[in-house]
Amino acid sequence: MTQIKLIGSDVTKTPDWCYITRKKHNNKLGEQEMNIKNIDANGIEKIINKIKTCDNNKDINQCLSEMAKIIHCEYYLFAIIYPHSIIKPDVSIIDNYPEKWRKYYDDAGLLEYDPVVDYSKSHHSPINWNVFEKKTIKKESPNVIKEAQESGLITGFSFPIHTASNGFGMLSFAHSDKDIYTDSLFLHASTNVPLMLPSLVDNYQKINTTRKKSDSILTKREKECLAWASEGKSTWDISKILGCSERTVTFHLTNTQMKLNTTNRCQSISKAILTGAINCPYLKN
């Protein structure tokens, strides 16, 4: 134990409060590590089974709450961004974040500057938010992580989500306790959350059937016409490739505009690619 020499005295001693404070701190860390290590495998299995039986978003919210508890976190946020439009994508969120923070986040347009969102676009591995604290932020850009900490989200980590229709998002967990043993929390969450996440994403998308997939309403011929149009082929070119008349090609492309709710061929191609309505594997169907 490091000894402290009191100023103005030749006597060297360790004050009692040092022992008490360090003992309490070490006990707290020990309890946290023990609780984290004792994650119940049966509890995880129960949550997975419960997720599979969810009938609405309220049920999903309850499962998210139980997931947060099992990994010892206060807050959670489940978000998926559907790129149906480059200018204004659809964002779906289920969370229990502080209301003031969520309102400020939306009003200030922090989505554009959020490093977690940016990371989730192109990554699949979980990320601890403390990684972003070490990165340099442009002076003109808001420090989202710092502002989140000031709003009570002191520590946290996220698991990227990617959907079949080119959507992406994240499942985030956060804590307001600055003394929480974050590294152990993150390590054990990284071991257990991936077991529950696939069922969560699958059933969430199944429940929200009003968000129909574009590729499920386009016919094989319509996909073919759009795909060749995306390669710069003219109506005449497509008719020769597919062995049909130009009128038939025009008919199919006009149908895609109605189904995709677009106004011209260029927008139909853009939206079909964004939503995953057309892709390379269609040739194998």
TORTIKOL-681636 format. One record per residue (C-alpha): residue number from 1; y negated, z negated, x. Coordinates in steps of 0.1 Angstrom, whole numbers, plus 2048, in hexadecimal, padded with zeros to 3 digits. Each point is the difference from the previous one (the first is absolute). Example, Ala and Ser with C-alpha at 12.3 -4.5 7.8 and 13.67 -1.06 7.14 Angstrom:
! TORTIKOL-681636
+-----+-----+-----+-----+
:   n :  yy :  zz :  xx :
+-----+-----+-----+-----+
:   1 : 82D : 7B2 : 87B :
:   2 : 7DE : 807 : 80E :
+-----+-----+-----+-----+
***
This chain:
! TORTIKOL-681636
+-----+-----+-----+-----+
:   n :  yy :  zz :  xx :
+-----+-----+-----+-----+
:   1 : 800 : 800 : 800 :
:   2 : 7DE : 80A : 80E :
:   3 : 7EB : 7E1 : 807 :
:   4 : 7DB : 7FD : 7F7 :
:   5 : 7E8 : 7EE : 816 :
:   6 : 7E5 : 7EF : 7EC :
:   7 : 7DD : 807 : 80D :
:   8 : 7F0 : 7E1 : 80F :
:   9 : 821 : 7EF : 807 :
:  10 : 819 : 7FF : 81C :
:  11 : 81C : 7FA : 7E7 :
:  12 : 816 : 81E : 7F8 :
:  13 : 812 : 7FF : 7DE :
:  14 : 80C : 816 : 7E4 :
:  15 : 7EF : 7F7 : 7DF :
:  16 : 818 : 7F7 : 7E4 :
:  17 : 7F1 : 81B : 7E9 :
:  18 : 80C : 81B : 818 :
:  19 : 824 : 7F5 : 7FB :
:  20 : 7FC : 7FE : 7DB :
:  21 : 7EF : 822 : 7FC :
:  22 : 818 : 812 : 816 :
:  23 : 81E : 7F0 : 7EF :
:  24 : 7F4 : 80A : 7DE :
:  25 : 7F9 : 823 : 80C :
:  26 : 822 : 804 : 810 :
:  27 : 811 : 7F1 : 7E1 :
:  28 : 7EE : 819 : 7EA :
:  29 : 80A : 81E : 815 :
:  30 : 824 : 7F3 : 801 :
:  31 : 801 : 7FC : 7DA :
:  32 : 7F2 : 823 : 7FC :
:  33 : 81A : 80F : 818 :
:  34 : 81C : 7ED : 7EF :
:  35 : 7F5 : 80B : 7DD :
:  36 : 7FC : 824 : 80B :
:  37 : 822 : 801 : 810 :
:  38 : 810 : 7F2 : 7E1 :
:  39 : 7FA : 81E : 7EB :
:  40 : 81B : 801 : 7E6 :
:  41 : 815 : 820 : 800 :
:  42 : 80C : 7F9 : 7DD :
:  43 : 7DB : 7FD : 7F5 :
:  44 : 7F9 : 822 : 80E :
:  45 : 81E : 80F : 7ED :
:  46 : 7F4 : 7F0 : 7E0 :
:  47 : 7DD : 80F : 804 :
:  48 : 80F : 823 : 807 :
:  49 : 815 : 7FD : 7E0 :
:  50 : 7E2 : 7F4 : 7ED :
:  51 : 7EB : 81D : 80C :
:  52 : 81A : 818 : 7F4 :
:  53 : 7FE : 7F2 : 7DD :
:  54 : 7DA : 801 : 7FD :
:  55 : 7F3 : 811 : 7E1 :
:  56 : 7DB : 800 : 806 :
:  57 : 7E5 : 7F9 : 81A :
:  58 : 7FE : 7DC : 7F5 :
:  59 : 824 : 7FB : 80B :
:  60 : 7F8 : 812 : 821 :
:  61 : 7E3 : 7E8 : 805 :
:  62 : 817 : 7E2 : 7FB :
:  63 : 819 : 80E : 81A :
:  64 : 7E4 : 804 : 819 :
:  65 : 7F6 : 7DC : 7FA :
:  66 : 823 : 7F5 : 808 :
:  67 : 802 : 816 : 81E :
:  68 : 7E0 : 7F0 : 80E :
:  69 : 80F : 7DE : 7FA :
:  70 : 820 : 807 : 811 :
:  71 : 7EE : 80B : 820 :
:  72 : 7E7 : 7E4 : 7FD :
:  73 : 7E0 : 813 : 7F8 :
:  74 : 7E4 : 7FA : 7E7 :
:  75 : 7F4 : 823 : 7F9 :
:  76 : 810 : 822 : 7FA :
:  77 : 7F4 : 823 : 7F9 :
:  78 : 815 : 81E : 7F6 :
:  79 : 7ED : 820 : 801 :
:  80 : 809 : 825 : 7FD :
:  81 : 7E7 : 81C : 805 :
:  82 : 80A : 821 : 7EF :
:  83 : 7EE : 81E : 80F :
:  84 : 7FD : 814 : 7E0 :
:  85 : 7DD : 809 : 80C :
:  86 : 7F1 : 800 : 823 :
:  87 : 7DE : 7F5 : 7F3 :
:  88 : 80C : 7E5 : 7E8 :
:  89 : 824 : 7F5 : 804 :
:  90 : 811 : 7E8 : 7E7 :
:  91 : 805 : 7DD : 80C :
:  92 : 818 : 7E7 : 7F0 :
:  93 : 7FE : 7DB : 809 :
:  94 : 812 : 7E0 : 7F7 :
:  95 : 7F4 : 7E1 : 812 :
:  96 : 7F4 : 7DC : 7FF :
:  97 : 7E5 : 804 : 81A :
:  98 : 7E0 : 7EC : 7FA :
:  99 : 7EC : 811 : 7E5 :
: 100 : 7DF : 7FF : 813 :
: 101 : 810 : 811 : 81D :
: 102 : 80F : 81B : 7EB :
: 103 : 7DF : 807 : 7EE :
: 104 : 7ED : 801 : 821 :
: 105 : 81A : 816 : 810 :
: 106 : 7FE : 819 : 7E3 :
: 107 : 7DA : 7FF : 7FD :
: 108 : 7FA : 804 : 825 :
: 109 : 819 : 81D : 803 :
: 110 : 814 : 7EE : 81B :
: 111 : 81F : 815 : 7F9 :
: 112 : 7F1 : 81B : 817 :
: 113 : 7FD : 7E7 : 81D :
: 114 : 81F : 7EB : 7FB :
: 115 : 815 : 802 : 820 :
: 116 : 81F : 7F5 : 7EC :
: 117 : 7FC : 81E : 7E8 :
: 118 : 7FA : 817 : 81E :
: 119 : 81F : 7F3 : 812 :
: 120 : 816 : 803 : 7E1 :
: 121 : 7F8 : 825 : 7FC :
: 122 : 814 : 80A : 81F :
: 123 : 816 : 7E2 : 808 :
: 124 : 820 : 7F0 : 7F2 :
: 125 : 803 : 7E0 : 815 :
: 126 : 7F1 : 7DF : 7F4 :
: 127 : 7DF : 7F6 : 810 :
: 128 : 7F1 : 7DE : 807 :
: 129 : 7DB : 7FF : 7F9 :
: 130 : 7F8 : 7EE : 820 :
: 131 : 805 : 822 : 811 :
: 132 : 7E1 : 80D : 7F0 :
: 133 : 7EB : 7E3 : 80C :
: 134 : 804 : 80D : 824 :
: 135 : 7F4 : 823 : 7F8 :
: 136 : 7DC : 80B : 804 :
: 137 : 7ED : 806 : 7E0 :
: 138 : 7E3 : 819 : 7FE :
: 139 : 7DF : 7EF : 7FB :
: 140 : 7F8 : 814 : 7E1 :
: 141 : 822 : 7F8 : 7F0 :
: 142 : 809 : 7E0 : 7EE :
: 143 : 819 : 7E9 : 810 :
: 144 : 819 : 7FE : 7E3 :
: 145 : 817 : 7E7 : 810 :
: 146 : 7E4 : 7E8 : 80A :
: 147 : 7F1 : 802 : 7DD :
: 148 : 822 : 7F9 : 7F0 :
: 149 : 804 : 7E1 : 816 :
: 150 : 7DE : 7F4 : 7F4 :
: 151 : 80C : 804 : 7DC :
: 152 : 81F : 7EB : 806 :
: 153 : 81A : 81A : 80C :
: 154 : 802 : 7F0 : 823 :
: 155 : 821 : 80E : 80B :
: 156 : 817 : 81B : 7F3 :
: 157 : 817 : 81E : 805 :
: 158 : 809 : 820 : 7EE :
: 159 : 81E : 816 : 7FA :
: 160 : 7F8 : 825 : 7FC :
: 161 : 80D : 813 : 7E1 :
: 162 : 807 : 825 : 7FD :
: 163 : 80B : 811 : 7E0 :
: 164 : 811 : 821 : 7F9 :
: 165 : 7E1 : 80F : 7F0 :
: 166 : 7EB : 7FC : 820 :
: 167 : 7F2 : 7DF : 7F4 :
: 168 : 7FB : 7E3 : 819 :
: 169 : 7F6 : 7DC : 7FF :
: 170 : 80A : 7DE : 80C :
: 171 : 80E : 7DE : 7F6 :
: 172 : 7EA : 7E6 : 810 :
: 173 : 804 : 7DA : 803 :
: 174 : 7E4 : 7E8 : 80A :
: 175 : 7F9 : 7DB : 806 :
: 176 : 7E1 : 7EB : 7FF :
: 177 : 80D : 7E6 : 819 :
: 178 : 7F2 : 808 : 823 :
: 179 : 81A : 7E8 : 80F :
: 180 : 81D : 813 : 7F1 :
: 181 : 81A : 80B : 81A :
: 182 : 7F9 : 825 : 7FA :
: 183 : 817 : 80F : 81A :
: 184 : 81F : 7EF : 7F3 :
: 185 : 7F5 : 807 : 7DC :
: 186 : 7FC : 825 : 808 :
: 187 : 821 : 802 : 813 :
: 188 : 815 : 7F1 : 7E4 :
: 189 : 7ED : 814 : 7E5 :
: 190 : 807 : 820 : 814 :
: 191 : 825 : 7F7 : 7FE :
: 192 : 801 : 7F9 : 7DB :
: 193 : 7E5 : 814 : 7EE :
: 194 : 80F : 822 : 809 :
: 195 : 81F : 7F5 : 7ED :
: 196 : 7EC : 7FC : 7E0 :
: 197 : 7E5 : 81B : 804 :
: 198 : 815 : 81F : 7F7 :
: 199 : 80B : 7F2 : 7DF :
: 200 : 7DC : 7F5 : 7F9 :
: 201 : 7F2 : 823 : 806 :
: 202 : 81C : 812 : 7ED :
: 203 : 7FD : 7EA : 7E1 :
: 204 : 7DA : 800 : 800 :
: 205 : 800 : 826 : 7FF :
: 206 : 81B : 800 : 7E5 :
: 207 : 7EC : 7E8 : 7EA :
: 208 : 7E0 : 814 : 804 :
: 209 : 80F : 820 : 7F0 :
: 210 : 7DE : 80A : 7F3 :
: 211 : 7F9 : 80C : 823 :
: 212 : 817 : 81E : 7FE :
: 213 : 809 : 812 : 81F :
: 214 : 7F2 : 823 : 802 :
: 215 : 820 : 80F : 810 :
: 216 : 814 : 7F4 : 7E2 :
: 217 : 7ED : 817 : 7E8 :
: 218 : 7FE : 81F : 815 :
: 219 : 81C : 819 : 7FD :
: 220 : 811 : 80E : 81E :
: 221 : 7EF : 822 : 7FB :
: 222 : 7DE : 7EF : 7FD :
: 223 : 806 : 7ED : 821 :
: 224 : 80A : 821 : 811 :
: 225 : 7E1 : 812 : 7F5 :
: 226 : 7EA : 7E3 : 80B :
: 227 : 812 : 7FD : 822 :
: 228 : 7FB : 825 : 808 :
: 229 : 7DC : 7FE : 7F4 :
: 230 : 7FA : 7E3 : 818 :
: 231 : 80C : 818 : 81C :
: 232 : 7E4 : 817 : 7F7 :
: 233 : 815 : 81A : 7ED :
: 234 : 7EF : 814 : 7E5 :
: 235 : 80D : 804 : 7DC :
: 236 : 80E : 822 : 80B :
: 237 : 811 : 7F1 : 81F :
: 238 : 810 : 7E4 : 7EC :
: 239 : 80D : 819 : 7E6 :
: 240 : 812 : 814 : 81B :
: 241 : 80E : 7E1 : 811 :
: 242 : 80D : 7F1 : 7E0 :
: 243 : 80A : 822 : 7F0 :
: 244 : 7EB : 7FD : 7E1 :
: 245 : 7E1 : 810 : 7F2 :
: 246 : 7DC : 7F5 : 809 :
: 247 : 7FB : 7F6 : 7DC :
: 248 : 81D : 7E8 : 802 :
: 249 : 7F2 : 7F0 : 820 :
: 250 : 7DE : 7FC : 7EF :
: 251 : 811 : 7F0 : 7E2 :
: 252 : 811 : 7E6 : 816 :
: 253 : 7E1 : 7F8 : 814 :
: 254 : 7EC : 7FC : 7E0 :
: 255 : 81A : 7E8 : 7F3 :
: 256 : 7FD : 7EB : 820 :
: 257 : 7DA : 7FD : 7F9 :
: 258 : 807 : 7F1 : 7DE :
: 259 : 81B : 7E9 : 80C :
: 260 : 7ED : 7F4 : 81E :
: 261 : 7DF : 7FE : 7ED :
: 262 : 7EE : 817 : 818 :
: 263 : 7E7 : 81C : 7FB :
: 264 : 80B : 81A : 81A :
: 265 : 81B : 80B : 818 :
: 266 : 7F1 : 7EF : 81E :
: 267 : 7FD : 7DE : 7EE :
: 268 : 824 : 804 : 7F4 :
: 269 : 80D : 805 : 823 :
: 270 : 7EC : 7E3 : 80D :
: 271 : 80B : 7E8 : 7E5 :
: 272 : 824 : 80B : 802 :
: 273 : 801 : 7F9 : 825 :
: 274 : 7EE : 7DF : 7FD :
: 275 : 818 : 7F3 : 7E5 :
: 276 : 81F : 80E : 80F :
: 277 : 806 : 819 : 7E4 :
: 278 : 808 : 81B : 81A :
: 279 : 80F : 7FB : 822 :
: 280 : 818 : 812 : 818 :
: 281 : 821 : 7F3 : 7F1 :
: 282 : 7F9 : 813 : 7DF :
: 283 : 811 : 81E : 80F :
: 284 : 821 : 7EE : 801 :
: 285 : 800 : 7F9 : 7DA :
+-----+-----+-----+-----+
***
